[in-house]
Amino acid sequence: MRVDKWLWAVRLYKTRSQASHDCSAGKVKRSGNHLKPSSSLKIGDLLEVPAPDNSHKREIKIIELIPKRVCASLAQAAYLDLTSAEILAEAAERRLAEKVNRQFRKEGDQGRLTKRKRRRWEDREGKFF
C-alpha cells in the first residue's frame, strides 16, 4: 500500500496530491526517515504526519490498510492517534493565539493606508509632506 494513497484514504489529507507533496517534501516520516509517496506501508508502522494547520506533528499507528477512500468512521478505525495530550494542548493554545492575532490585524492597521483612511488621517493630523 502506497503512503500517499493510504494518507488520503484515511482522510488525513483532503487530496492525494497534497499527501504526495508532503511526502516528497519530507514532512511524513517513519521511524525518523523521510518517506517517498510510493513507499510501502504495513500494519503496525508508526508515522509522523503534520497536522492540517501545521501546528504540530501527529504520531499515527497503522491498524488497517485501506485501498480506497471510505467514510470518516471507518477511516478513523484504520489508525490509532498516539499524539500526547501535552502536544495537543499546546497546539490548541497556538491556534487560539493565531485566531486572536488574525482578529487584531483585521481590526487594526493593515499596512498601506487606503484612500479613505489617508484622507481621514490628513484631516486630523494635517498634511504629511
DSSP file (Angstrom, degrees, kcal/mol; ACC not computed):
  #  RESIDUE AA STRUCTURE BP1 BP2  ACC     N-H-->O    O-->H-N    N-H-->O    O-->H-N    TCO  KAPPA ALPHA  PHI   PSI    X-CA   Y-CA   Z-CA
    1    1 A M              0   0    0      0, 0.0    40,-1.7     0, 0.0     2,-0.1   0.000 360.0 360.0 360.0 129.1    0.0    0.0    0.0
    2    2 A R  B  >  -A   40   0A   0     38,-0.2     4,-2.0     1,-0.1    38,-0.2  -0.427 360.0-131.8 -72.4 145.6    1.4    3.4   -1.0
    3    3 A V  H  > S+     0   0    0     36,-1.3     4,-2.7    34,-0.5     5,-0.2   0.945 105.1  47.6 -63.3 -50.6    1.9    6.0    1.7
    4    4 A D  H  > S+     0   0    0     33,-1.6     4,-1.7     1,-0.2    -1,-0.2   0.885 112.7  49.5 -62.3 -37.9    0.2    8.9   -0.2
    5    5 A K  H  > S+     0   0    0     32,-0.4     4,-2.4     2,-0.2    -1,-0.2   0.901 112.6  46.8 -68.0 -40.6   -2.8    6.7   -1.1
    6    6 A W  H  X S+     0   0    0     -4,-2.0     4,-2.3     2,-0.2     6,-0.2   0.918 109.9  52.8 -68.8 -43.0   -3.3    5.5    2.5
    7    7 A L  H  <>S+     0   0    0     -4,-2.7     5,-2.3     1,-0.2     6,-1.0   0.876 114.2  43.8 -59.9 -37.3   -3.0    9.0    4.0
    8    8 A W  H ><5S+     0   0    0     -4,-1.7     3,-1.3    -5,-0.2    -1,-0.2   0.893 111.1  54.1 -72.5 -40.9   -5.7   10.2    1.5
    9    9 A A  H 3<5S+     0   0    0     -4,-2.4    61,-1.2     1,-0.3    -2,-0.2   0.843 109.1  47.3 -65.5 -34.4   -7.9    7.1    2.1
   10   10 A V  T 3<5S-     0   0    0     -4,-2.3    -1,-0.3    59,-0.1    -2,-0.2   0.280 116.5-114.7 -92.8  12.2   -8.0    7.6    5.9
   11   11 A R  T < 5S+     0   0    0     -3,-1.3    -3,-0.2     2,-0.2    -2,-0.1   0.770  78.4 128.3  66.5  30.9   -8.8   11.3    5.5
   12   12 A L  S   <S+     0   0    0     -5,-2.3     2,-0.3    -6,-0.2    -4,-0.2   0.682  80.7  33.1 -82.5 -19.4   -5.6   12.7    6.9
   13   13 A Y  S    S-     0   0    0     -6,-1.0    -2,-0.2    -5,-0.1    -1,-0.2  -0.975  75.6-137.0-132.4 148.2   -5.3   14.8    3.7
   14   14 A K  S    S+     0   0    0     -2,-0.3     2,-0.3     1,-0.1    -1,-0.1   0.869  90.1  23.7 -72.0 -36.6   -8.1   16.2    1.5
   15   15 A T  S  > S-     0   0    0      1,-0.1     4,-1.6    -4,-0.0     5,-0.1  -0.917  71.9-127.4-129.9 156.9   -6.4   15.2   -1.7
   16   16 A R  H  > S+     0   0    0     -2,-0.3     4,-2.6     1,-0.2     5,-0.2   0.839 110.5  58.8 -69.4 -32.3   -3.9   12.6   -2.7
   17   17 A S  H  > S+     0   0    0      2,-0.2     4,-2.4     1,-0.2    -1,-0.2   0.864 103.9  51.5 -67.2 -33.8   -1.7   15.2   -4.4
   18   18 A Q  H  > S+     0   0    0      2,-0.2     4,-2.3     1,-0.2    -1,-0.2   0.918 111.4  47.7 -65.5 -42.3   -1.4   17.1   -1.0
   19   19 A A  H  X S+     0   0    0     -4,-1.6     4,-2.0     1,-0.2    -2,-0.2   0.915 112.8  48.6 -62.8 -42.7   -0.4   13.8    0.6
   20   20 A S  H  X S+     0   0    0     -4,-2.6     4,-2.5     2,-0.2    -2,-0.2   0.895 110.1  51.8 -64.2 -40.9    2.1   13.1   -2.1
   21   21 A H  H  X S+     0   0    0     -4,-2.4     4,-2.1     1,-0.2    -2,-0.2   0.923 110.0  48.1 -63.5 -44.6    3.5   16.7   -1.9
   22   22 A D  H  <>S+     0   0    0     -4,-2.3     5,-2.6     2,-0.2     6,-0.7   0.867 111.8  50.5 -65.7 -35.2    4.1   16.4    1.9
   23   23 A C  H ><5S+     0   0    0     -4,-2.0     3,-1.2     4,-0.2    -2,-0.2   0.935 111.6  47.4 -65.6 -45.1    5.8   13.0    1.4
   24   24 A S  H 3<5S+     0   0    0     -4,-2.5    -2,-0.2     1,-0.3    -1,-0.2   0.837 108.7  55.5 -64.1 -32.9    8.1   14.5   -1.3
   25   25 A A  T 3<5S-     0   0    0     -4,-2.1    -1,-0.3    -5,-0.2    -2,-0.2   0.522 117.3-113.4 -79.4  -4.7    8.8   17.5    0.9
   26   26 A G  T < 5S+     0   0    0     -3,-1.2    -3,-0.2    -4,-0.4    -2,-0.1   0.690  81.6 123.1  84.2  19.1   10.0   15.1    3.7
   27   27 A K      < +     0   0    0     -5,-2.6     2,-0.5    -6,-0.2    -4,-0.2   0.707  59.4  68.8 -86.3 -20.5    7.2   16.0    6.1
   28   28 A V        +     0   0    0     -6,-0.7     7,-2.0     7,-0.3     2,-0.3  -0.879  69.7 179.5-101.6 126.9    5.9   12.4    6.5
   29   29 A K  E     -BC  34  48B   0     19,-1.9    19,-2.7    -2,-0.5     2,-0.4  -0.918  26.1-157.2-130.4 152.0    8.3   10.1    8.4
   30   30 A R  E >  S-BC  33  47B   0      3,-2.5     3,-1.9    -2,-0.3    17,-0.2  -0.982  87.6 -20.7-126.6 117.4    8.6    6.5    9.6
   31   31 A S  T 3  S-     0   0    0     15,-0.7     3,-0.1    -2,-0.4    -1,-0.1   0.876 129.5 -49.6  48.0  46.2   11.0    6.0   12.5
   32   32 A G  T 3  S+     0   0    0      1,-0.2     2,-0.4    16,-0.0    -1,-0.3   0.307 115.0 113.3  85.0  -9.1   12.8    9.2   11.7
   33   33 A N  E <   -B   30   0B   0     -3,-1.9    -3,-2.5     1,-0.0    -1,-0.2  -0.802  69.8-115.9-101.4 138.2   13.3    8.5    8.0
   34   34 A H  E     -B   29   0B   0     -2,-0.4     2,-0.4    -5,-0.2    -5,-0.2  -0.405  30.0-140.1 -66.7 144.0   11.5   10.5    5.2
   35   35 A L        -     0   0    0     -7,-2.0    -9,-0.3   -12,-0.1    -7,-0.3  -0.884   2.7-136.9-108.9 139.0    9.1    8.6    3.1
   36   36 A K    >   -     0   0    0     -2,-0.4     3,-1.7     1,-0.1   -33,-0.3  -0.542  32.4-109.3 -80.3 157.9    8.6    8.9   -0.6
   37   37 A P  T 3  S+     0   0    0      0, 0.0   -33,-1.6     0, 0.0   -34,-0.5   0.794 119.3  51.2 -59.5 -26.9    5.0    8.9   -1.8
   38   38 A S  T 3  S+     0   0    0    -36,-0.2   -18,-0.0   -35,-0.1    -3,-0.0   0.386  81.0 126.2 -93.2   4.7    5.4    5.4   -3.3
   39   39 A S    <   -     0   0    0     -3,-1.7   -36,-1.3     1,-0.1     2,-0.3  -0.284  62.6-114.7 -62.4 147.6    6.9    3.9   -0.1
   40   40 A S  B     -A    2   0A   0    -38,-0.2     2,-0.3   -37,-0.1   -38,-0.2  -0.596  26.7-155.7 -87.0 145.7    5.1    0.7    1.1
   41   41 A L        -     0   0    0    -40,-1.7     2,-0.3    -2,-0.3    24,-0.0  -0.815   7.8-170.9-113.9 157.2    3.2    0.6    4.4
   42   42 A K    >   -     0   0    0     -2,-0.3     3,-1.7    22,-0.0    20,-0.2  -0.962  39.3 -80.8-141.5 161.8    2.4   -2.4    6.6
   43   43 A I  T 3  S+     0   0    0     -2,-0.3    20,-0.2     1,-0.2    21,-0.0  -0.377 114.3  31.2 -63.8 135.0    0.2   -2.8    9.6
   44   44 A G  T 3  S+     0   0    0     18,-2.3    -1,-0.2     1,-0.3    19,-0.1   0.285  82.3 140.2  99.5  -8.9    1.9   -1.7   12.8
   45   45 A D    <   -     0   0    0     -3,-1.7    17,-2.4    16,-0.1     2,-0.5  -0.378  45.6-139.4 -66.0 145.2    4.0    1.1   11.2
   46   46 A L  E     - D   0  61B   0     15,-0.2   -15,-0.7    -2,-0.1     2,-0.3  -0.942  23.1-170.9-107.0 124.4    4.4    4.3   13.2
   47   47 A L  E     -CD  30  60B   0     13,-3.3    13,-2.8    -2,-0.5     2,-0.6  -0.869  21.7-144.0-115.8 147.6    4.2    7.5   11.1
   48   48 A E  E     +CD  29  59B   0    -19,-2.7   -19,-1.9    -2,-0.3    11,-0.2  -0.962  30.1 175.3-105.6 116.9    4.9   11.2   11.9
   49   49 A V  E     - D   0  58B   0      9,-2.7     9,-3.7    -2,-0.6   -21,-0.1  -0.978  29.8-118.9-125.7 133.2    2.4   13.2   10.0
   50   50 A P  E     - D   0  57B   0      0, 0.0     7,-0.2     0, 0.0   -28,-0.0  -0.410  33.2-110.6 -69.0 147.3    1.9   17.0   10.2
   51   51 A A    >   -     0   0    0      5,-2.6     3,-2.0     1,-0.1   -39,-0.0  -0.332  34.3-103.3 -68.3 158.9   -1.5   18.3   11.3
   52   52 A P  T 3  S+     0   0    0      0, 0.0    -1,-0.1     0, 0.0   -40,-0.0   0.827 124.4  41.6 -57.0 -32.8   -3.6   20.1    8.7
   53   53 A D  T 3  S-     0   0    0      3,-0.1    -2,-0.0     0, 0.0     0, 0.0   0.306 110.2-121.9 -96.5   9.4   -2.7   23.5   10.1
   54   54 A N  S <  S+     0   0    0     -3,-2.0     3,-0.1     2,-0.2     0, 0.0   0.765  74.1 129.2  57.0  29.7    0.9   22.6   10.7
   55   55 A S  S    S-     0   0    0      1,-0.2     2,-0.3    37,-0.0    -1,-0.1   0.723  75.9 -10.9 -84.4 -22.2    0.6   23.4   14.4
   56   56 A H  S    S-     0   0    0     35,-0.0    -5,-2.6    -7,-0.0     2,-0.4  -0.976  71.5 -97.3-163.8 169.7    2.1   20.0   15.5
   57   57 A K  E     -D   50   0B   0     -2,-0.3     2,-0.4    -7,-0.2    30,-0.0  -0.836  33.2-144.8 -97.8 136.7    3.2   16.6   14.3
   58   58 A R  E     -D   49   0B   0     -9,-3.7    -9,-2.7    -2,-0.4     2,-0.6  -0.826   4.9-141.7-100.8 139.9    0.8   13.7   14.8
   59   59 A E  E     -D   48   0B   0     -2,-0.4    23,-3.1   -11,-0.2    24,-0.5  -0.909  25.4-172.6-101.3 117.6    2.0   10.2   15.7
   60   60 A I  E     -DE  47  81B   0    -13,-2.8   -13,-3.3    -2,-0.6     2,-0.5  -0.931  14.8-159.3-118.2 130.4   -0.1    7.6   13.8
   61   61 A K  E     -DE  46  80B   0     19,-2.7    19,-2.5    -2,-0.4     2,-0.4  -0.941  23.8-128.1-106.7 128.1    0.0    3.9   14.2
   62   62 A I  E     + E   0  79B   0    -17,-2.4   -18,-2.3    -2,-0.5    17,-0.2  -0.616  35.4 164.5 -80.0 124.6   -1.4    1.9   11.3
   63   63 A I        +     0   0    0     15,-2.5     2,-0.3    -2,-0.4    16,-0.2   0.720  68.2  15.4-104.9 -35.0   -4.1   -0.6   12.3
   64   64 A E        -     0   0    0     14,-2.2     2,-0.6   -22,-0.1    -1,-0.4  -0.998  67.0-131.2-144.8 143.3   -5.6   -1.4    8.9
   65   65 A L        -     0   0    0     -2,-0.3   -22,-0.0    -3,-0.1    14,-0.0  -0.867  24.3-169.1 -97.1 119.2   -4.6   -0.8    5.2
   66   66 A I        -     0   0    0     -2,-0.6   -57,-0.2     1,-0.1   -56,-0.1  -0.936  11.4-167.1-112.0 119.6   -7.5    0.8    3.3
   67   67 A P  S    S+     0   0    0      0, 0.0     2,-0.3     0, 0.0    -1,-0.1   0.783  72.3  39.8 -78.0 -25.7   -7.1    0.9   -0.5
   68   68 A K  S    S-     0   0    0    -59,-0.1     2,-0.2   -60,-0.0   -63,-0.0  -0.868  94.7 -92.7-124.5 157.2  -10.0    3.3   -1.2
   69   69 A R        -     0   0    0     -2,-0.3     2,-0.2   -59,-0.0   -59,-0.1  -0.470  51.0-179.5 -67.6 131.8  -11.3    6.4    0.5
   70   70 A V        -     0   0    0    -61,-1.2    -1,-0.0    -2,-0.2    -4,-0.0  -0.676  34.6 -64.8-126.4 178.5  -14.1    5.5    2.9
   71   71 A C     >  -     0   0    0     -2,-0.2     4,-2.3     1,-0.1     3,-0.2  -0.187  53.6-105.1 -64.7 161.9  -16.4    7.2    5.3
   72   72 A A  H  > S+     0   0    0      1,-0.2     4,-2.5     2,-0.2     5,-0.2   0.852 117.0  54.7 -61.1 -39.0  -14.9    9.1    8.3
   73   73 A S  H  > S+     0   0    0      1,-0.2     4,-0.9     2,-0.2    -1,-0.2   0.908 112.9  42.3 -65.7 -40.4  -15.9    6.5   10.9
   74   74 A L  H  4 S+     0   0    0     -3,-0.2     4,-0.5     2,-0.2    -1,-0.2   0.859 113.2  54.3 -71.3 -34.7  -14.2    3.6    9.0
   75   75 A A  H >< S+     0   0    0     -4,-2.3     3,-1.2     1,-0.2     4,-0.3   0.911 106.5  50.3 -65.8 -41.9  -11.2    5.8    8.3
   76   76 A Q  H >< S+     0   0    0     -4,-2.5     3,-0.8     1,-0.3    -1,-0.2   0.767 105.0  58.6 -68.7 -24.3  -10.6    6.7   11.9
   77   77 A A  T 3< S+     0   0    0     -4,-0.9    -1,-0.3     1,-0.2    -2,-0.2   0.615  94.1  68.2 -77.2 -11.6  -10.8    3.0   12.8
   78   78 A A  T <  S+     0   0    0     -3,-1.2   -15,-2.5    -4,-0.5   -14,-2.2   0.579 106.6  30.8 -85.4 -10.0   -7.9    2.3   10.4
   79   79 A Y  E <   -E   62   0B   0     -3,-0.8     2,-0.5    -4,-0.3   -17,-0.2  -0.959  67.7-134.5-144.5 163.0   -5.3    4.1   12.6
   80   80 A L  E     -E   61   0B   0    -19,-2.5   -19,-2.7    -2,-0.3     2,-0.7  -0.982  18.7-140.7-120.9 123.4   -4.5    5.0   16.2
   81   81 A D  E     +E   60   0B   0     -2,-0.5   -21,-0.2   -21,-0.2    -2,-0.0  -0.753  21.6 176.9 -87.5 113.1   -3.5    8.5   17.0
   82   82 A L        +     0   0    0    -23,-3.1   -22,-0.1    -2,-0.7    -1,-0.1   0.178  28.5 138.3-101.7  15.3   -0.8    8.3   19.7
   83   83 A T        -     0   0    0    -24,-0.5   -25,-0.1     1,-0.1    -2,-0.1  -0.416  57.9-113.1 -64.8 133.1   -0.1   12.1   19.9
   84   84 A S     >  -     0   0    0     -2,-0.1     4,-1.8     1,-0.1     5,-0.1  -0.260  13.7-122.4 -69.7 155.0    0.3   13.1   23.5
   85   85 A A  H  > S+     0   0    0      1,-0.2     4,-2.4     2,-0.2     5,-0.2   0.819 110.7  59.5 -66.0 -32.2   -2.2   15.3   25.3
   86   86 A E  H  > S+     0   0    0      2,-0.2     4,-2.3     1,-0.2    -1,-0.2   0.918 106.2  46.6 -62.9 -43.9    0.5   17.9   26.1
   87   87 A I  H  > S+     0   0    0      1,-0.2     4,-2.3     2,-0.2    -2,-0.2   0.902 112.7  50.0 -66.0 -41.0    1.3   18.4   22.4
   88   88 A L  H  X S+     0   0    0     -4,-1.8     4,-2.1     2,-0.2    -2,-0.2   0.894 111.3  48.4 -64.9 -40.0   -2.4   18.7   21.6
   89   89 A A  H  X S+     0   0    0     -4,-2.4     4,-2.2     2,-0.2    -2,-0.2   0.907 111.6  49.7 -66.4 -41.5   -3.0   21.3   24.3
   90   90 A E  H  X S+     0   0    0     -4,-2.3     4,-2.1     1,-0.2    -2,-0.2   0.893 110.7  50.0 -63.8 -40.0    0.0   23.3   23.1
   91   91 A A  H  X S+     0   0    0     -4,-2.3     4,-2.4     2,-0.2    -1,-0.2   0.879 108.6  52.6 -66.2 -38.0   -1.3   23.2   19.6
   92   92 A A  H  X S+     0   0    0     -4,-2.1     4,-2.2     2,-0.2    -2,-0.2   0.908 109.5  49.0 -64.0 -41.6   -4.7   24.4   20.7
   93   93 A E  H  X S+     0   0    0     -4,-2.2     4,-2.3     2,-0.2    -2,-0.2   0.904 110.9  50.4 -62.5 -41.4   -3.1   27.3   22.6
   94   94 A R  H  X S+     0   0    0     -4,-2.1     4,-2.2     1,-0.2    -2,-0.2   0.900 109.8  50.0 -64.7 -41.3   -1.2   28.2   19.4
   95   95 A R  H  X S+     0   0    0     -4,-2.4     4,-2.0     2,-0.2    -1,-0.2   0.896 110.6  50.2 -63.6 -39.9   -4.3   28.1   17.3
   96   96 A L  H  X S+     0   0    0     -4,-2.2     4,-2.3     2,-0.2    -2,-0.2   0.908 109.9  50.1 -64.7 -42.1   -6.1   30.4   19.8
   97   97 A A  H  X S+     0   0    0     -4,-2.3     4,-2.3     1,-0.2    -2,-0.2   0.896 110.7  49.7 -63.3 -40.1   -3.2   32.9   19.7
   98   98 A E  H  X S+     0   0    0     -4,-2.2     4,-2.6     2,-0.2    -1,-0.2   0.874 108.9  52.9 -65.5 -37.0   -3.3   32.9   15.9
   99   99 A K  H  X S+     0   0    0     -4,-2.0     4,-2.2     2,-0.2    -2,-0.2   0.921 110.5  46.5 -63.9 -44.2   -7.0   33.5   15.9
  100  100 A V  H  X S+     0   0    0     -4,-2.3     4,-2.4     2,-0.2    -2,-0.2   0.904 112.2  51.5 -63.6 -41.4   -6.6   36.5   18.2
  101  101 A N  H  X S+     0   0    0     -4,-2.3     4,-2.5     2,-0.2    -2,-0.2   0.909 109.2  49.6 -62.8 -43.4   -3.8   37.8   16.1
  102  102 A R  H  X S+     0   0    0     -4,-2.6     4,-2.1     1,-0.2    -1,-0.2   0.916 111.2  49.4 -61.2 -43.0   -5.9   37.5   12.9
  103  103 A Q  H  X S+     0   0    0     -4,-2.2     4,-1.8     2,-0.2    -2,-0.2   0.899 110.9  50.1 -63.6 -40.6   -8.7   39.3   14.6
  104  104 A F  H  X S+     0   0    0     -4,-2.4     4,-2.7     1,-0.2    -2,-0.2   0.920 111.5  47.8 -63.3 -44.7   -6.4   42.1   15.7
  105  105 A R  H  < S+     0   0    0     -4,-2.5    -1,-0.2     1,-0.2    -2,-0.2   0.858 109.4  54.4 -65.3 -34.6   -4.9   42.5   12.2
  106  106 A K  H  < S+     0   0    0     -4,-2.1    -1,-0.2    -5,-0.2    -2,-0.2   0.883 117.3  35.5 -66.4 -38.5   -8.4   42.6   10.8
  107  107 A E  H  < S+     0   0    0     -4,-1.8    -2,-0.2    -5,-0.1    -1,-0.2   0.804 116.9  56.6 -85.2 -31.1   -9.5   45.5   13.1
  108  108 A G  S  < S-     0   0    0     -4,-2.7     2,-0.1     1,-0.2    -3,-0.1   0.069 105.6 -43.9 -89.4-162.8   -6.1   47.3   13.2
  109  109 A D        -     0   0    0      1,-0.1    -1,-0.2     4,-0.0     3,-0.1  -0.363  44.1-163.5 -65.2 143.6   -3.8   48.9   10.7
  110  110 A Q        -     0   0    0      1,-0.3     2,-0.5     2,-0.1    -1,-0.1  -0.254  46.2 -92.4-125.8  45.5   -3.2   46.7    7.6
  111  111 A G  S    S+     0   0    0      2,-0.0    -1,-0.3     0, 0.0     0, 0.0  -0.699  98.3  38.1  89.2-131.1   -0.2   48.3    6.1
  112  112 A R  S    S-     0   0    0     -2,-0.5    -2,-0.1     1,-0.1     2,-0.1  -0.293  88.3-110.2 -63.5 138.9   -0.5   50.9    3.5
  113  113 A L        -     0   0    0      1,-0.1    -1,-0.1     4,-0.1     2,-0.1  -0.382  25.5-127.4 -70.2 144.2   -3.4   53.4    4.0
  114  114 A T     >  -     0   0    0      1,-0.1     4,-2.7    -2,-0.1     5,-0.2  -0.392  31.9-101.9 -79.1 169.4   -6.4   53.3    1.7
  115  115 A K  H  > S+     0   0    0      1,-0.2     4,-2.1     2,-0.2     5,-0.2   0.907 123.4  48.7 -60.1 -41.9   -7.6   56.5    0.1
  116  116 A R  H  > S+     0   0    0      2,-0.2     4,-2.0     1,-0.2    -1,-0.2   0.932 113.0  45.8 -65.1 -47.3  -10.4   56.9    2.6
  117  117 A K  H  > S+     0   0    0      1,-0.2     4,-2.4     2,-0.2    -2,-0.2   0.876 111.1  54.0 -65.1 -37.0   -8.1   56.3    5.6
  118  118 A R  H  X S+     0   0    0     -4,-2.7     4,-2.6     2,-0.2    -1,-0.2   0.915 108.0  49.3 -63.4 -42.9   -5.5   58.6    4.2
  119  119 A R  H  X S+     0   0    0     -4,-2.1     4,-2.2     1,-0.2    -1,-0.2   0.911 111.5  49.1 -63.8 -41.6   -8.0   61.4    3.8
  120  120 A R  H  X S+     0   0    0     -4,-2.0     4,-1.8     2,-0.2    -1,-0.2   0.917 111.9  49.2 -62.7 -42.0   -9.2   61.0    7.4
  121  121 A W  H  X S+     0   0    0     -4,-2.4     4,-3.2     1,-0.2     5,-0.4   0.911 110.6  50.0 -63.9 -43.2   -5.7   61.0    8.7
  122  122 A E  H  X S+     0   0    0     -4,-2.6     4,-2.0     1,-0.2    -1,-0.2   0.881 108.7  53.0 -64.0 -38.1   -4.8   64.2    6.7
  123  123 A D  H  < S+     0   0    0     -4,-2.2    -1,-0.2    -5,-0.2    -2,-0.2   0.885 118.3  36.1 -64.2 -38.1   -8.0   65.9    8.1
  124  124 A R  H  < S+     0   0    0     -4,-1.8    -2,-0.2    -5,-0.2    -1,-0.2   0.911 131.1  26.4 -80.5 -44.4   -7.0   65.1   11.7
  125  125 A E  H  < S-     0   0    0     -4,-3.2    -3,-0.2     1,-0.2    -2,-0.2   0.662 103.1-118.7 -98.1 -19.4   -3.2   65.4   11.5
  126  126 A G     <  -     0   0    0     -4,-2.0    -1,-0.2    -5,-0.4    -2,-0.1  -0.294  56.1 -37.0  93.7 168.9   -2.6   67.9    8.7
  127  127 A K        -     0   0    0      1,-0.1    -5,-0.0    -2,-0.1    -4,-0.0  -0.355  48.0-152.4 -68.0 144.3   -0.7   67.1    5.6
  128  128 A F              0   0    0      1,-0.2    -1,-0.1    -2,-0.0    -2,-0.0   0.337 360.0 360.0-103.6   7.8    2.3   64.9    6.0
  129  129 A F              0   0    0      0, 0.0    -1,-0.2     0, 0.0    -2,-0.1   0.482 360.0 360.0-100.8 360.0    4.5   66.0    3.1
